[in-house]
Amino acid sequence: YLLMPDHLHLFCAPRDPAFTLQQWVTWWKRKLSCLHLPNTGAWQRDFWDTRLRQGENYTQKWHYIRENPVRKNLVSKPEDWPFQGRLIELPWIVQ
């Protein structure tokens, strides 16, 4: 994950196919806003998703995402951004 001031990047997989990605995103935005970040302001309205099928795609996307705080001039190096990490280690990840 990587948390920005107005959006969150996550790599996820559905546990229940009946629970749509739209429902999942709405649930997370509500939880983060109401329970943990009440004074952060508005989240981006929409979300963007893509399907990753190979480990090298994940690695490429993760490196791009990690540059977000640098592109927004919040830090000078991706590793300096404190709001990022892993919840579950994925076996195909290449550093």
KAGI-V407083 format. One record per residue. N is the residue number from 1. RES is the residue in one small letter. OMEGA is omega in whole degrees, 0 to 359 (* if undefined). Layout:
N:RES:OMEGA  N:RES:OMEGA
This chain:
1:y:171  2:l:183  3:l:176  4:m:181  5:p:183  6:d:178  7:h:183  8:l:174  9:h:177  10:l:168  11:f:187  12:c:176  13:a:182  14:p:172  15:r:181  16:d:182  17:p:179  18:a:179  19:f:187  20:t:177  21:l:177  22:q:178  23:q:181  24:w:180  25:v:178  26:t:179  27:w:182  28:w:179  29:k:180  30:r:181  31:k:181  32:l:182  33:s:186  34:c:188  35:l:190  36:h:184  37:l:188  38:p:184  39:n:185  40:t:182  41:g:186  42:a:172  43:w:172  44:q:184  45:r:185  46:d:173  47:f:180  48:w:178  49:d:175  50:t:178  51:r:178  52:l:184  53:r:182  54:q:181  55:g:181  56:e:175  57:n:178  58:y:182  59:t:179  60:q:180  61:k:181  62:w:179  63:h:176  64:y:180  65:i:181  66:r:179  67:e:181  68:n:180  69:p:178  70:v:179  71:r:179  72:k:179  73:n:177  74:l:176  75:v:179  76:s:179  77:k:181  78:p:183  79:e:178  80:d:181  81:w:186  82:p:187  83:f:179  84:q:178  85:g:179  86:r:175  87:l:180  88:i:177  89:e:178  90:l:187  91:p:184  92:w:184  93:i:175  94:v:180  95:q:*
